[in-house]
């Protein structure tokens, strides 16, 4: 029974990944993630600059 439930979960995860790749909203998710990543990098570098002063 555990194997059956695990298999269903894996299939659902793979299906969700394929759906995201084919979905037009995937581009929006990717753009948002890259903006957040850039903001985190800028914040990290700003923190380092303040420590150097």
Secondary structure, DSSP 8 states (H G I E B T S, - for coil): -HHHHHHHHHHHHHHHHHHHHHSTHHHHHHHHHHHHHHHHHHHHHHHHHHHH-
